Amino acid sequence: MTKSFLDGEIDCISYWLDFPYEIEKRYRKMVREDRDYAELIFDYLVEEGTNKYDDLTDAQFKKLIRKQYKYIKDVASEGFL
């Protein structure tokens, strides 16, 4: 969903409203599969991402989500310690 947002397939408001809901629905399963990755996604894309929507312009919000997403991808590609 985040990639679709960054690629322009989902608008800011839809992403802001839907992404936290989708994470909440899937979080338990995500934790069973990989706790570290689930927590990283939650921390960076929900707590430090979508929760900041009200304080940012749409452009700033997209820039923040892009930065958070890149960080998650970088950490995942390096592996968890």
TIKOLTI-398249 format. One record per residue: z, x, y of N, C-alpha, C, O, CB in turn. Coordinates in pm, whole numbers, plus 50000, padded with zeros to 5 digits. Glycine has a CB too. Example, Ala and Ser with C-alpha at 12.3 -4.5 7.8 and 13.67 -1.06 7.14 Angstrom:
! residues 2
507805131949431507805123049550507805132049670508465142449668509055113149553/507085128549775507145136749894507875129050003508045134150114505725140849940/
END
This chain:
! residues 81
500005008149881500005000050000500005008750127499335005550224501204990749999/500765019650124500815028450240499445034750265499005035750379501875039450220/498785039050160497455044950177496485034650235495675037950321496925050250042/496565022350188495715011750243495985009550392495055007450470495934998550166/497245010150431497595008950571497005020550651496395018450756499125008450589/497195032550602496685044250674495165044650679494585050350771497205056950609/494515038650580493055037950578492515026250660491305024350666492565036850435/493395018450723492975007450809492704994450737492164985050796491775011450882/493064993650611492814981450534493914971050555493704959250525492704984750387/495054975150605496194966350632496644969050776496734980550817497384968750528/496924958450851497364960450990498854963850994499564962450895497074947851075/499314968451110500704972951127501724962251092502684964851020500924977551269/501504950351143502494939751121502584936250974503694934550921502144927251203/501474935050906501484931850763502194942850684502994939850596500054929950710/501904955250716502554966250646504054965950672504854967050578501964979850691/504444964450798505864964250836506604953050765507744954950722506004962650987/505984941450752506634930150686506604931250533507594928350467505964917250728/505474935350478505284934950333505814947050258506334945650147503834933450303/505694958950315506064970950240507534970950197507814973350080505774983150324/508484968450288509884968350243510134957950133510914960450041510824965650362/509504946550144509644936050042509114940949907509754938949803508894923150085/507954947349908507364952449784508244963249722508424963649600505944958049811/508804971949804509714982349753510944975849692511384979749583510124992249866/511514966049761512694959249710512424952949573513264953749483513164948449809/511274946749558510914940449430510804950549317511144947549203509604932849444/510334962449349510034972349246511054983649235510934992349148508684978249272/512054983849321512934995449332513654998849201513695010549163513944993149440/514204989149134514934992049009514024998748907514415008348841515524979048950/512824993548893511874999548799511505013748844511405022848762510594990648787/511305015548973510975028749026512085038748994511815050048955510735028049178/513335034549011514475043348985514525047148838514805058648805515795036549027/514255037748750514245040848606513155051048572513345059648486514045028148522/512025050048640510925059248613511175073048674510925083248609509615053548668/511665073448798511915086248864512815084048985512345080549094510575093048908/514105085948965515095083249071514805091149199514845085449308516505086549021/514535103949187514305112349305513125107449387513195106649509514095126849265/512045104249319510835099649388511085086049453510655083749566509635098849289/511765077049383512075063849438512935065149563512675058449664512805055249332/513935073649558514795075549674514055081949790514295078449906516005083949637/513175091249760512365097649864511495087349935511435087050058511495108849804/510825078949858509975068449916510815059050000510445055750113509235060649805/511945054549947512795045350021513295051650151513215045550258513985040949935/513815063850141514365070550259513325072750367513575070050485514985083850219/512155077750330511155081650429510245070350475509885069850592510325092650374/509865061350386508935050850426509625037850467509025029850539507985048150315/510835035650422511545023450463512565026850572512425022650686512235016650341/513595034550536514655037350633514155045150756514515041750869515765045150566/513355055250734512855063350846511415059950883510775067050960512945078150810/510905049050828509525044850855509485030650908509515028651030508685045750728/509395020950819509245006950863510415002050947510234993351033509074997950743/511605007350924512755003151005512645007351151513395002351235514035008850946/511725016251182511545021051319510455013351394510195016251511511215035951318/509825003651329508684996451385508954990751524508134992151614508274985351293/510094984351541510394977751669510504987351787510354983251902511684969951656/510744999951759510935009751866509655017351902509675025751992511995019551825/508555014351834507325022151850506125013451883506105001551851507045030151725/505125019451946503845012651960503155012951824503585020151735502955019352072/502095005251808501365005351682500835019251649500885023651534500204995351687/500325026251751499795039751728500915049351687500735057451596499095044951856/502055048451752503195057051717503695053851576504055062851500504335055351819/503725040951543504165036851410503245042451302503705047851202504215021451400/501945041251323500985046451225501115061551212501045066951102499545042551266/501295068351323501475082851321502735086651243502705096051164501565088351465/503825079351263505065081851190504875079751040505285088050960506185072951243/504255068651003504055065650862503145076250799503375080450686503455051550843/502125080450871501225091050820502015103850794501835110350690500075093750921/502885107450888503715119550874504655118250754504785127550675504525122151003/505325106750741506265104550631505525104650497506005110450399507015091250650/504375098150492503575097550370503125111650328503185115250210502345088350391/502675119350425502245133050396503415141150340503245148850245501675139850523/504575139650398505745146850350506055143150205506315151950123506955143850439/506035130350175506305125850037505275131549942505625136349834506295110450030/504015131249979502955136749893503155151749873502965156749763501565133949954/503525158849978503765173349968504925176349873504825185149788504045179350107/506015168949889507185171049802506815168049658507155175649568508375162249847/506125157049637505735153149501504815163449437504915166149318505055139449504/503915169149517502975178949460503675192049424503235199349335501845181749558/504775195149494505535207249465506525205149352507005214749291506255212049590/506845192549324507815189349221509215188549279509495194149385507765199749110/510085181749209511465180249253512325190749187512115194249071511985166149222/513285195749261514195205849208515375199349140516255206449090514665215049317/
END
